[in-house]
Amino acid sequence: MSKRLANMSYLNRFLLCCGILMLGSELWKQWCITFLLNGGHYVWWYFPFQLCSIPMYICLVLPWLPPCALTDALYSFLMDFGLLGGIFAFCDTSGMRYPYLPLTIHSYVWHILLIVIGAATGLRSPSDTSMGAYRRSCCCYLACCLTALILNVSLSSLGEINMFYISPLLPMRQVVFSSVAAYTGTLPSIVLYVLSSLFGALLIHLLWRLIRLHRPISLQ
């Protein structure tokens, strides 16, 4: 394993280190929430399967994969959706604040790290910035949304759970989209939320295309 690690690119070693750091801090976070704040009762709301959690898993797995369409999709996910999640978390920081200050600090640092990972991947990854790469990353995102939806419904009996904030059983709580839900209902606001995420990631992807390829944006 050490020889293979030595042969990894600088970016992949960086991503692996970030993944290990994030995993360790996530385990610490889960312990704090469960035992310090909730008396040993696990709160499914904090189960680590949000948009901002997915980069942790990708960083742990991606460096070990051989170059292929999947790795391109995962790189694109980090530089598009991961960066999007890191940036827009700061548009509404209410979900990043906890009654235990170290957890609040952890949340802010986590999302800053997402931005760093996304920027580093966009600047250094071997993946292309074609629309094909974007579409593959969208497939990863939508697969995560489907998994989140299944978790939200199947685990609802254990307590409030709202992975990716798309539970059809709970009111929409995201800024702007919660106001939309007041007029359209929960399901239309969820669809709009997912479509908006796809569009936001597209804009970031096209920005990377401009930066890396130095040519006019084309949707071909």
TORPATI-115144 format. One line per 3 residues: number of its first residue (from 1); their letters; for each residue x, y, z of N, C-alpha, C. Coordinates in nm, 4 decimals, decimal comma. Layout:
N
NUM) A) X Y Z X Y Z X Y Z ~ ...
# end
This chain:
220
1) MSK) 0,0818 -0,1198 0,0000 0,0000 0,0000 0,0000 0,0858 0,1258 0,0000 ~ 0,1987 0,1222 0,0702 0,2848 0,2406 0,0787 0,3404 0,2786 -0,0582 ~ 0,3747 0,1753 -0,1419 0,4250 0,2040 -0,2757 0,3171 0,2696 -0,3602
4) RLA) 0,1943 0,2181 -0,3492 0,0853 0,2770 -0,4251 0,0568 0,4186 -0,3788 ~ 0,0655 0,4411 -0,2479 0,0463 0,5753 -0,1945 0,1520 0,6705 -0,2479 ~ 0,2754 0,6226 -0,2572 0,3837 0,7062 -0,3082 0,3620 0,7414 -0,4547
7) NMS) 0,2932 0,6538 -0,5282 0,2698 0,6789 -0,6695 0,1479 0,7674 -0,6965 ~ 0,0742 0,7980 -0,5932 -0,0405 0,8856 -0,6111 0,0050 1,0255 -0,6497 ~ -0,0794 1,0951 -0,7226 -0,0504 1,2336 -0,7557 -0,0596 1,3194 -0,6298
10) YLN) -0,0040 1,4387 -0,6385 -0,0106 1,5309 -0,5253 -0,1553 1,5573 -0,4866 ~ -0,2409 1,5783 -0,5861 -0,3817 1,6063 -0,5572 -0,4473 1,4894 -0,4849 ~ -0,4235 1,3669 -0,5319 -0,4859 1,2511 -0,4683 -0,4366 1,2305 -0,3256
13) RFL) -0,3083 1,2572 -0,3011 -0,2580 1,2473 -0,1632 -0,3242 1,3528 -0,0753 ~ -0,3417 1,4717 -0,1322 -0,4098 1,5785 -0,0587 -0,5538 1,5397 -0,0269 ~ -0,6242 1,4854 -0,1268 -0,7630 1,4448 -0,1059 -0,7725 1,3335 -0,0025
16) LCC) -0,6800 1,2378 -0,0069 -0,6819 1,1278 0,0891 -0,6589 1,1804 0,2307 ~ -0,5659 1,2720 0,2460 -0,5412 1,3313 0,3782 -0,6651 1,4052 0,4278 ~ -0,7297 1,4798 0,3373 -0,8520 1,5506 0,3745 -0,9601 1,4513 0,4148
19) GIL) -0,9724 1,3417 0,3399 -1,0735 1,2414 0,3715 -1,0526 1,1791 0,5080 ~ -0,9277 1,1472 0,5402 -0,8972 1,0880 0,6705 -0,9261 1,1880 0,7824 ~ -0,8848 1,3139 0,7612 -0,9117 1,4187 0,8594 -1,0616 1,4382 0,8792
22) MLG) -1,1363 1,4397 0,7695 -1,2810 1,4598 0,7779 -1,3491 1,3420 0,8469 ~ -1,3043 1,2203 0,8169 -1,3622 1,1027 0,8807 -1,3401 1,1059 1,0313 ~ -1,2169 1,1368 1,0720 -1,1876 1,1439 1,2142 -1,2707 1,2506 1,2843
25) SEL) -1,2830 1,3667 1,2214 -1,3603 1,4747 1,2827 -1,5098 1,4437 1,2821 ~ -1,5561 1,3705 1,1810 -1,6982 1,3329 1,1760 -1,7306 1,2332 1,2863 ~ -1,6424 1,1401 1,3113 -1,6642 1,0451 1,4215 -1,6682 1,1182 1,5546
28) WKQ) -1,5793 1,2157 1,5702 -1,5794 1,2980 1,6924 -1,7097 1,3755 1,7049 ~ -1,7565 1,4325 1,5935 -1,8822 1,5082 1,5932 -1,9988 1,4190 1,6334 ~ -2,0051 1,2977 1,5757 -2,1142 1,2068 1,6077 -2,1116 1,1691 1,7560
31) WCI) -1,9926 1,1498 1,8105 -1,9797 1,1159 1,9527 -2,0284 1,2318 2,0391 ~ -1,9877 1,3538 2,0051 -2,0281 1,4719 2,0829 -2,1794 1,4905 2,0804 ~ -2,2388 1,4815 1,9618 -2,3823 1,5023 1,9497 -2,4587 1,3939 2,0250
34) TFL) -2,4110 1,2707 2,0155 -2,4822 1,1592 2,0772 -2,4675 1,1582 2,2287 ~ -2,3443 1,1748 2,2781 -2,3200 1,1549 2,4209 -2,3117 1,2845 2,5011 ~ -2,2614 1,3924 2,4430 -2,2518 1,5179 2,5176 -2,3814 1,5969 2,5137
37) LNG) -2,4503 1,5922 2,3995 -2,5680 1,6773 2,3832 -2,6998 1,6017 2,3967 ~ -2,6987 1,4687 2,3760 -2,8256 1,3964 2,3731 -2,8282 1,2731 2,4631 ~ -2,7408 1,2691 2,5613 -2,7484 1,1652 2,6634 -2,7402 1,0230 2,6123
40) GHY) -2,6632 1,0001 2,5065 -2,6468 0,8655 2,4536 -2,7505 0,8260 2,3509 ~ -2,8425 0,9159 2,3191 -2,9464 0,8873 2,2186 -2,8993 0,9385 2,0824 ~ -2,8967 0,8483 1,9830 -2,8500 0,8897 1,8503 -2,9575 0,9697 1,7784
43) VWW) -2,9178 1,0834 1,7234 -3,0098 1,1724 1,6527 -2,9881 1,1546 1,5029 ~ -3,0846 1,0961 1,4365 -3,0695 1,0636 1,2952 -3,0624 1,1864 1,2062 ~ -3,1018 1,2993 1,2567 -3,0906 1,4238 1,1801 -2,9454 1,4498 1,1397
46) YFP) -2,8528 1,4049 1,2248 -2,7103 1,4322 1,2009 -2,6380 1,3157 1,1340 ~ -2,7118 1,2191 1,0843 -2,6481 1,1104 1,0109 -2,5692 1,1700 0,8936 ~ -2,4436 1,1297 0,8751 -2,3565 1,1967 0,7768 -2,3843 1,1566 0,6315
49) FQL) -2,4993 1,2027 0,5823 -2,5278 1,1830 0,4411 -2,6000 1,3066 0,3873 ~ -2,5293 1,4191 0,3948 -2,5747 1,5433 0,3337 -2,4843 1,5737 0,2145 ~ -2,5240 1,6726 0,1352 -2,4394 1,7128 0,0230 -2,2985 1,7464 0,0709
52) CSI) -2,2893 1,8094 0,1873 -2,1591 1,8497 0,2393 -2,0841 1,7346 0,3065 ~ -2,1481 1,6167 0,3168 -2,0803 1,4992 0,3709 -2,0194 1,4127 0,2612 ~ -2,0780 1,4162 0,1428 -2,0360 1,3276 0,0350 -1,8886 1,3443 -0,0018
55) PMY) -1,8331 1,4678 -0,0052 -1,6905 1,4803 -0,0374 -1,5993 1,4008 0,0540 ~ -1,6388 1,3797 0,1799 -1,5563 1,2991 0,2707 -1,5405 1,1578 0,2153 ~ -1,6498 1,0973 0,1719 -1,6442 0,9618 0,1183 -1,5656 0,9579 -0,0130
58) ICL) -1,5870 1,0592 -0,0953 -1,5156 1,0638 -0,2233 -1,3654 1,0761 -0,2004 ~ -1,3261 1,1613 -0,1076 -1,1832 1,1810 -0,0803 -1,1175 1,0532 -0,0292 ~ -1,1930 0,9703 0,0409 -1,1378 0,8450 0,0928 -1,1256 0,7380 -0,0153
61) VLP) -1,2131 0,7421 -0,1152 -1,2189 0,6370 -0,2170 -1,1458 0,6749 -0,3447 ~ -1,1629 0,7980 -0,3894 -1,1131 0,8411 -0,5201 -0,9645 0,8153 -0,5436 ~ -0,8762 0,8432 -0,4474 -0,7327 0,8237 -0,4744 -0,6927 0,6808 -0,5079
64) WLP) -0,7753 0,5822 -0,4712 -0,7408 0,4424 -0,4943 -0,7970 0,3885 -0,6257 ~ -0,8788 0,4678 -0,6940 -0,9426 0,4201 -0,8163 -0,8549 0,4455 -0,9381 ~ -0,8532 0,3538 -1,0340 -0,7801 0,3783 -1,1585 -0,8541 0,4823 -1,2418
67) PCA) -0,7832 0,5562 -1,3263 -0,8494 0,6565 -1,4108 -0,9583 0,5935 -1,4979 ~ -1,0773 0,6503 -1,4921 -1,1898 0,5999 -1,5708 -1,2992 0,7056 -1,5679 ~ -1,4125 0,6742 -1,6299 -1,5236 0,7691 -1,6334 -1,5735 0,8007 -1,4925
70) LTD) -1,5685 0,7005 -1,4022 -1,6140 0,7222 -1,2656 -1,5259 0,8226 -1,1928 ~ -1,3941 0,8111 -1,2093 -1,3060 0,9061 -1,1412 -1,3267 1,0472 -1,1946 ~ -1,3478 1,0601 -1,3267 -1,3783 1,1914 -1,3829 -1,5043 1,2490 -1,3189
73) ALY) -1,6063 1,1634 -1,3026 -1,7316 1,2089 -1,2430 -1,7102 1,2532 -1,0981 ~ -1,6263 1,1802 -1,0236 -1,6026 1,2132 -0,8830 -1,5201 1,3408 -0,8689 ~ -1,4193 1,3582 -0,9546 -1,3460 1,4845 -0,9545 -1,4407 1,6005 -0,9837
76) SFL) -1,5258 1,5825 -1,0854 -1,6200 1,6881 -1,1225 -1,7176 1,7160 -1,0085 ~ -1,7580 1,6114 -0,9370 -1,8484 1,6300 -0,8234 -1,7834 1,7196 -0,7188 ~ -1,6570 1,6933 -0,6884 -1,5873 1,7730 -0,5870 -1,5753 1,9189 -0,6291
79) MDF) -1,5400 1,9417 -0,7565 -1,5145 2,0788 -0,8017 -1,6418 2,1540 -0,8372 ~ -1,7526 2,0825 -0,8523 -1,8799 2,1478 -0,8843 -1,9742 2,1449 -0,7641 ~ -2,0244 2,0273 -0,7305 -2,1230 2,0158 -0,6233 -2,0606 2,0346 -0,4850
82) GLL) -1,9387 1,9813 -0,4660 -1,8723 2,0004 -0,3373 -1,8445 2,1467 -0,3099 ~ -1,7945 2,2167 -0,4112 -1,7674 2,3597 -0,3971 -1,8975 2,4365 -0,3767 ~ -2,0012 2,3983 -0,4500 -2,1316 2,4630 -0,4342 -2,1826 2,4491 -0,2911
85) GGI) -2,1747 2,3276 -0,2365 -2,2210 2,3053 -0,1003 -2,1420 2,3848 0,0013 ~ -2,0101 2,3921 -0,0178 -1,9269 2,4672 0,0752 -1,9574 2,6151 0,0749 ~ -1,9790 2,6706 -0,0443 -2,0043 2,8145 -0,0565 -2,1416 2,8510 -0,0024
88) FAF) -2,2434 2,7787 -0,0456 -2,3791 2,8187 -0,0122 -2,4185 2,7849 0,1303 ~ -2,3384 2,7043 0,1997 -2,3641 2,6825 0,3423 -2,3521 2,8136 0,4194 ~ -2,2693 2,9053 0,3674 -2,2485 3,0327 0,4360 -2,3576 3,1343 0,4044
91) CDT) -2,4501 3,0980 0,3142 -2,5650 3,1853 0,2894 -2,6677 3,1739 0,4017 ~ -2,6653 3,0634 0,4730 -2,7520 3,0426 0,5890 -2,6750 2,9578 0,6885 ~ -2,6184 3,0220 0,7880 -2,5300 2,9521 0,8818 -2,6044 2,8985 1,0042
94) SGM) -2,7378 2,9062 1,0028 -2,8130 2,8602 1,1202 -2,7905 2,7120 1,1473 ~ -2,7754 2,6325 1,0407 -2,7527 2,4901 1,0590 -2,6105 2,4558 1,0984 ~ -2,5231 2,5559 1,1027 -2,3832 2,5330 1,1380 -2,3540 2,5675 1,2831
97) RYP) -2,4558 2,6157 1,3544 -2,4350 2,6564 1,4934 -2,4927 2,5525 1,5888 ~ -2,4154 2,5210 1,6918 -2,4522 2,4191 1,7902 -2,4419 2,4787 1,9310 ~ -2,5101 2,4181 2,0270 -2,4963 2,4665 2,1654 -2,3587 2,4367 2,2251
100) YLP) -2,2778 2,3574 2,1556 -2,1420 2,3231 2,2002 -2,0444 2,3899 2,1030 ~ -1,9702 2,4895 2,1504 -1,8880 2,5738 2,0643 -1,7915 2,4963 1,9751 ~ -1,7206 2,3941 2,0255 -1,6303 2,3200 1,9363 -1,7008 2,2598 1,8145
103) LTI) -1,8275 2,2214 1,8292 -1,9018 2,1687 1,7149 -1,9306 2,2788 1,6134 ~ -1,9583 2,3983 1,6616 -1,9804 2,5116 1,5714 -1,8529 2,5423 1,4939 ~ -1,7401 2,5434 1,5632 -1,6117 2,5680 1,4971 -1,5849 2,4586 1,3943
106) HSY) -1,6117 2,3343 1,4318 -1,5929 2,2213 1,3404 -1,6751 2,2400 1,2133 ~ -1,8004 2,2836 1,2284 -1,8877 2,3001 1,1132 -1,8352 2,4070 1,0181 ~ -1,7895 2,5182 1,0729 -1,7348 2,6250 0,9883 -1,6074 2,5778 0,9171
109) VWH) -1,5201 2,5115 0,9911 -1,3948 2,4635 0,9315 -1,4251 2,3596 0,8232 ~ -1,5224 2,2731 0,8487 -1,5609 2,1687 0,7520 -1,5999 2,2311 0,6183 ~ -1,6841 2,3328 0,6228 -1,7333 2,3930 0,4994 -1,6257 2,4767 0,4295
112) ILL) -1,5373 2,5342 0,5074 -1,4226 2,6018 0,4454 -1,3345 2,5003 0,3748 ~ -1,3163 2,3833 0,4371 -1,2365 2,2773 0,3759 -1,3014 2,2291 0,2462 ~ -1,4342 2,2238 0,2417 -1,5026 2,1867 0,1176 -1,4677 2,2822 0,0049
115) IVI) -1,4606 2,4101 0,0373 -1,4245 2,5101 -0,0630 -1,2813 2,4890 -0,1092 ~ -1,1916 2,4619 -0,0153 -1,0515 2,4374 -0,0490 -1,0380 2,3131 -0,1369 ~ -1,1086 2,2064 -0,0994 -1,1038 2,0822 -0,1779 -1,1579 2,1063 -0,3181
118) GAA) -1,2702 2,1754 -0,3274 -1,3279 2,2034 -0,4576 -1,2365 2,2864 -0,5446 ~ -1,1734 2,3885 -0,4849 -1,0820 2,4738 -0,5611 -0,9582 2,3969 -0,6045 ~ -0,9018 2,3174 -0,5136 -0,7827 2,2395 -0,5475 -0,8120 2,1394 -0,6581
121) TGL) -0,9287 2,0774 -0,6514 -0,9660 1,9794 -0,7538 -0,9887 2,0472 -0,8877 ~ -1,0545 2,1620 -0,8853 -1,0781 2,2338 -1,0092 -0,9498 2,2791 -1,0766 ~ -0,8498 2,3112 -0,9959 -0,7233 2,3616 -1,0511 -0,6264 2,2507 -1,0882
124) RSP) -0,6336 2,1362 -1,0183 -0,5284 2,0354 -1,0343 -0,5750 1,8999 -1,0842 ~ -0,7050 1,8746 -1,0928 -0,7493 1,7394 -1,1275 -0,7212 1,7094 -1,2740 ~ -0,7003 1,5806 -1,3082 -0,6763 1,5417 -1,4467 -0,8044 1,5311 -1,5289
127) SDT) -0,9197 1,5456 -1,4656 -1,0457 1,5328 -1,5386 -1,0670 1,6522 -1,6298 ~ -1,1471 1,6321 -1,7344 -1,1758 1,7419 -1,8257 -1,2922 1,8255 -1,7722 ~ -1,3220 1,9324 -1,8419 -1,4314 2,0200 -1,8020 -1,5409 2,0190 -1,9092
130) SMG) -1,5544 1,9063 -1,9756 -1,6557 1,8929 -2,0792 -1,7938 1,8814 -2,0157 ~ -1,8960 1,8982 -2,0981 -2,0316 1,8799 -2,0492 -2,0575 1,7341 -2,0144 ~ -1,9829 1,6432 -2,0792 -1,9963 1,5020 -2,0450 -1,9551 1,4761 -1,9013
133) AYR) -1,8452 1,5394 -1,8577 -1,7998 1,5240 -1,7190 -1,9039 1,5815 -1,6232 ~ -1,9620 1,6947 -1,6611 -2,0662 1,7543 -1,5770 -2,1872 1,6617 -1,5665 ~ -2,2281 1,6041 -1,6793 -2,3438 1,5143 -1,6765 -2,3170 1,3927 -1,5889
136) RSC) -2,1941 1,3416 -1,5931 -2,1627 1,2262 -1,5082 -2,1655 1,2643 -1,3601 ~ -2,1186 1,3836 -1,3279 -2,1239 1,4278 -1,1885 -2,2691 1,4495 -1,1450 ~ -2,3535 1,4938 -1,2396 -2,4966 1,5086 -1,2097 -2,5587 1,3735 -1,1772
139) CCY) -2,5161 1,2712 -1,2488 -2,5663 1,1365 -1,2209 -2,5293 1,0950 -1,0790 ~ -2,4068 1,1272 -1,0366 -2,3649 1,0967 -0,8986 -2,4515 1,1733 -0,7993 ~ -2,4758 1,3003 -0,8282 -2,5561 1,3835 -0,7395 -2,6984 1,3299 -0,7288
142) LAC) -2,7590 1,2984 -0,8425 -2,8966 1,2492 -0,8414 -2,9061 1,1128 -0,7739 ~ -2,8021 1,0293 -0,7888 -2,7992 0,9009 -0,7183 -2,7952 0,9237 -0,5674 ~ -2,7196 1,0240 -0,5244 -2,7143 1,0584 -0,3818 -2,8498 1,1106 -0,3348
145) CLT) -2,9160 1,1925 -0,4185 -3,0489 1,2430 -0,3835 -3,1480 1,1283 -0,3667 ~ -3,1425 1,0314 -0,4566 -3,2325 0,9168 -0,4473 -3,2054 0,8373 -0,3203 ~ -3,0768 0,8164 -0,2898 -3,0408 0,7456 -0,1661 -3,0897 0,8218 -0,0439
148) ALI) -3,0717 0,9544 -0,0465 -3,1172 1,0384 0,0647 -3,2678 1,0290 0,0822 ~ -3,3392 1,0290 -0,0299 -3,4851 1,0195 -0,0240 -3,5284 0,8872 0,0382 ~ -3,4617 0,7798 0,0003 -3,4925 0,6478 0,0569 -3,4643 0,6463 0,2071
151) LNV) -3,3511 0,7041 0,2475 -3,3178 0,7108 0,3902 -3,4211 0,7930 0,4663 ~ -3,4611 0,9058 0,4080 -3,5572 0,9943 0,4750 -3,6892 0,9239 0,5024 ~ -3,7333 0,8455 0,4067 -3,8623 0,7776 0,4211 -3,8495 0,6524 0,5080
154) SLS) -3,7460 0,5728 0,4833 -3,7348 0,4436 0,5524 -3,6945 0,4581 0,6988 ~ -3,6238 0,5644 0,7343 -3,5781 0,5820 0,8725 -3,6603 0,6841 0,9498 ~ -3,7683 0,7315 0,8907 -3,8477 0,8369 0,9540 -3,9065 0,7932 1,0882
157) SLG) -3,9286 0,6638 1,1045 -3,9863 0,6147 1,2299 -3,8883 0,6253 1,3466 ~ -3,7602 0,6460 1,3160 -3,6578 0,6543 1,4211 -3,6395 0,7973 1,4726 ~ -3,7059 0,8920 1,4080 -3,6920 1,0324 1,4464 -3,6801 1,1183 1,3220
160) EIN) -3,6681 1,2496 1,3410 -3,6554 1,3400 1,2266 -3,5254 1,3141 1,1522 ~ -3,5370 1,2938 1,0228 -3,4197 1,2757 0,9375 -3,4483 1,3466 0,8062 ~ -3,3528 1,4250 0,7602 -3,3758 1,5077 0,6419 -3,2477 1,5176 0,5593
163) MFY) -3,2016 1,4030 0,5094 -3,0807 1,4011 0,4284 -3,1025 1,4801 0,2996 ~ -3,0039 1,5617 0,2651 -3,0065 1,6483 0,1472 -3,1213 1,7492 0,1535 ~ -3,1885 1,7567 0,2672 -3,3009 1,8491 0,2872 -3,4120 1,8270 0,1859
166) ISP) -3,4364 1,7006 0,1507 -3,5404 1,6707 0,0523 -3,6394 1,5683 0,1057 ~ -3,6630 1,5689 0,2356 -3,7613 1,4761 0,2907 -3,9019 1,5230 0,2549 ~ -3,9820 1,4364 0,1937 -4,1212 1,4733 0,1641 -4,2089 1,4736 0,2886
169) LLP) -4,1528 1,4246 0,4016 -4,2299 1,4130 0,5249 -4,2098 1,5327 0,6173 ~ -4,1165 1,6217 0,5835 -4,0865 1,7372 0,6671 -4,0950 1,8647 0,5837 ~ -4,1258 1,9766 0,6464 -4,1299 2,1025 0,5716 -3,9912 2,1423 0,5235
172) MRQ) -3,9852 2,2068 0,4077 -3,8590 2,2562 0,3546 -3,8038 2,3645 0,4469 ~ -3,6750 2,3542 0,4831 -3,6152 2,4480 0,5779 -3,5058 2,5337 0,5163 ~ -3,4719 2,5083 0,3907 -3,3676 2,5871 0,3275 -3,4167 2,7282 0,2982
175) VVF) -3,3266 2,8251 0,3133 -3,3606 2,9640 0,2854 -3,4107 2,9766 0,1426 ~ -3,5057 3,0624 0,1199 -3,5715 3,0873 -0,0087 -3,6688 2,9743 -0,0419 ~ -3,6192 2,8507 -0,0406 -3,7042 2,7387 -0,0787 -3,8136 2,7128 0,0250
178) SSV) -3,7885 2,7482 0,1492 -3,8942 2,7351 0,2505 -4,0075 2,8319 0,2206 ~ -3,9733 2,9509 0,1681 -4,0764 3,0478 0,1296 -4,1537 2,9983 0,0082 ~ -4,0819 2,9360 -0,0849 -4,1473 2,8786 -0,2025 -4,2441 2,7694 -0,1602
181) AAY) -4,2009 2,6871 -0,0650 -4,2839 2,5754 -0,0191 -4,4148 2,6234 0,0416 ~ -4,4125 2,7443 0,0994 -4,5350 2,7976 0,1589 -4,6437 2,8190 0,0549 ~ -4,6033 2,8381 -0,0711 -4,6994 2,8610 -0,1794 -4,7228 2,7366 -0,2644
184) TGT) -4,6189 2,6570 -0,2835 -4,6289 2,5444 -0,3773 -4,6461 2,4100 -0,3088 ~ -4,6115 2,4021 -0,1805 -4,6100 2,2737 -0,1115 -4,4686 2,2170 -0,1083 ~ -4,4498 2,1106 -0,0335 -4,3158 2,0564 -0,0114 -4,2563 1,9935 -0,1362
187) LPS) -4,3308 1,9074 -0,2050 -4,2742 1,8340 -0,3181 -4,2272 1,9261 -0,4313 ~ -4,3063 2,0247 -0,4749 -4,2554 2,1154 -0,5786 -4,1316 2,1925 -0,5347 ~ -4,1255 2,2304 -0,4069 -4,0080 2,3039 -0,3583 -3,8847 2,2140 -0,3571
190) IVL) -3,9034 2,0837 -0,3305 -3,7913 1,9889 -0,3352 -3,7391 1,9770 -0,4780 ~ -3,8300 1,9642 -0,5734 -3,7901 1,9554 -0,7145 -3,7149 2,0814 -0,7549 ~ -3,7664 2,1979 -0,7165 -3,6999 2,3237 -0,7488 -3,5628 2,3321 -0,6836
193) YVL) -3,5518 2,2821 -0,5609 -3,4249 2,2823 -0,4886 -3,3203 2,1967 -0,5605 ~ -3,3602 2,0775 -0,6037 -3,2682 1,9890 -0,6750 -3,2278 2,0503 -0,8083 ~ -3,3241 2,1057 -0,8823 -3,2933 2,1683 -1,0115 -3,2015 2,2889 -0,9929
196) SSL) -3,2232 2,3644 -0,8873 -3,1374 2,4806 -0,8596 -2,9953 2,4363 -0,8275 ~ -2,9818 2,3247 -0,7569 -2,8485 2,2714 -0,7265 -2,7770 2,2289 -0,8546 ~ -2,8513 2,1655 -0,9453 -2,7933 2,1250 -1,0732 -2,7488 2,2465 -1,1527
199) FGA) -2,8306 2,3513 -1,1515 -2,7966 2,4724 -1,2263 -2,6773 2,5430 -1,1630 ~ -2,6739 2,5505 -1,0302 -2,5602 2,6134 -0,9626 -2,4310 2,5404 -0,9909 ~ -2,4351 2,4068 -0,9887 -2,3155 2,3280 -1,0203 -2,2741 2,3483 -1,1652
202) LLI) -2,3730 2,3653 -1,2547 -2,3414 2,3908 -1,3956 -2,2656 2,5215 -1,4113 ~ -2,3095 2,6253 -1,3422 -2,2412 2,7536 -1,3512 -2,0965 2,7421 -1,3024 ~ -2,0767 2,6691 -1,1930 -1,9405 2,6495 -1,1426 -1,8580 2,5697 -1,2423
205) HLL) -1,9181 2,4678 -1,3025 -1,8475 2,3850 -1,4004 -1,8042 2,4689 -1,5211 ~ -1,8924 2,5558 -1,5671 -1,8578 2,6411 -1,6807 -1,7496 2,7424 -1,6434 ~ -1,7509 2,7869 -1,5195 -1,6450 2,8761 -1,4730 -1,5100 2,8051 -1,4749
208) WRL) -1,5082 2,6798 -1,4274 -1,3836 2,6017 -1,4332 -1,3392 2,5825 -1,5771 ~ -1,4360 2,5660 -1,6655 -1,4018 2,5480 -1,8067 -1,3323 2,6730 -1,8613 ~ -1,3816 2,7896 -1,8228 -1,3181 2,9140 -1,8656 -1,1776 2,9275 -1,8086
211) IRL) -1,1652 2,8946 -1,6803 -1,0360 2,9096 -1,6131 -0,9327 2,8132 -1,6700 ~ -0,9728 2,6876 -1,6913 -0,8762 2,5849 -1,7296 -0,8509 2,5759 -1,8796 ~ -0,9496 2,6066 -1,9571 -0,9331 2,5912 -2,1013 -0,9111 2,7232 -2,1741
214) HRP) -0,9406 2,8337 -2,1069 -0,9187 2,9672 -2,1660 -0,9835 2,9778 -2,3034 ~ -1,1095 2,9375 -2,3079 -1,1813 2,9501 -2,4335 -1,3265 2,9816 -2,4021 ~ -1,3997 3,0360 -2,4984 -1,5389 3,0731 -2,4729 -1,6218 2,9537 -2,4279
217) ISL) -1,7205 2,9793 -2,3457 -1,8075 2,8742 -2,2959 -1,8901 2,8185 -2,4112 ~ -1,8955 2,6889 -2,4215 -1,9785 2,6224 -2,5214 -2,0531 2,5086 -2,4558 ~ -2,1760 2,4917 -2,4906 -2,2545 2,3839 -2,4328 -2,2519 2,2611 -2,5210
220) Q) -2,1659 2,2567 -2,6181 -2,1551 2,1414 -2,7066 -2,0730 2,0317 -2,6403
# end
